[in-house]
Amino acid sequence: MSNSKHAHYRYNILDKCFRRRERPLSFQELMDVVNSEIAEVYPGEGISIRTLRDDIRLFRDSENGFGAPLHVERYEGKEVYVYTDPNFSIAQKDLLPYEQYLIEAAQQLLERYDGHPKFDKLAEALVLFQEEAGASTIVDYSKILFYDKNEAYEGLRHLKPMFLAIKNKNVLKINFQGFGDAKPQEYIFHPYVLKQYNQRWFVFGYNETAKINQWSIPLDDRLKDFEILKEKEIKNDQTDWTPFFNEMVGVRKQSVTQIEPLVERVVLRFSPQRLQYFKTKPIHPYWDEFTEEGKENQVFFETVINLELIQQILSYGKDVEVSEPEGLKNEMKEHAERMIDYYQNEK
């Protein structure tokens, strides 16, 4: 078997070279062309003479390879590699066994990104390819790979058009109806970035109607529809979104402990076993743990105290205690007291 590193890319390059009728290439010229094209996609990489010889052998192999009519001919005083059948191409051949495996595995993997604009064309191509080729497999990958997918989430229908609106710098007229609104509201919106949280998507941008920067819109049933305002020019995005999102858990910057959003230091004390779980999936990307004596199993980070943070802390149940700030401690106390009332009032 040939070196599998960027193998399919090499095969396509070689197939194109072998089909040349004008100025076919020698072995060294093939090496130069393949390495030059690989370096453009994989900087600093290339193949060895042995790898190229293995590739040529694979092209000729009729049992485990492409069975290509590849011959060596004399051309302008040198030996060159060409197909004797000018109409031959490896694109006409069935997939090799391990190529079929990769296609099927990739198809299963892409199901995780079903509806994602970055992958939808590739996913569709894979499905059509499988259907056209009549590909089959003795392995049912759907019984091996199970992804955390929200089947009831319908917001993905907005994802691709919103992605394209951001890419094309379009200004939008939004038709949005909140859960508590009696009727939909319209406003002018300049979309900048998409953010995923808890299996849902949100778009952030400038609300021109309300003159509010960093406005967020959930891509769900509340977003009734939107249209592109072709005559309007998008406002320049002034927000550095990476630190913006790092200042909070989730997508809401509104604080439940302060009138204005304020980044506060949060200290949590975990039970020993749950601390290990927290480390594998932390609430906040920039967290640290105390090393001082008497502060074992405690972690800290800085964030806005919002509803998403509280929900994340509540998910740990009795295995976590909020040590600071005081406002967050009071919020957690109110939640705990309400839950106690639920169960004490049962008859």
ABEGO torsion letter per residue (X at the ends): XBBABGAAAAAAAAAAAAABABGBBBAAAAAAAAAAAAAAABBGBBBBAAAAAAAAAAAABAAABAGBBBBBBBBGGBBBBBBABAABBAAABBBBAAAAAAAAAAAAAAAAABGBAAAAAAAAAAAAAAAAAGBBBABBAAAABBBBBBAABAAAAAAAAAAAAAAAGBBBBBBBBBAABABBBBBBBBBABBBBBGGBBBBBBBBAAAGBBGBBBBBBAABABBBBBAABBBBBBABBAAAAAAABBEABABBAABABBBBBBBBBBBBAAAAAAAAABBABABBBBBABBGABGBBBBBBBBBAAAAAAAAAAEAABBBAOBAAAAAAAAAAAAAAAAAAAABX
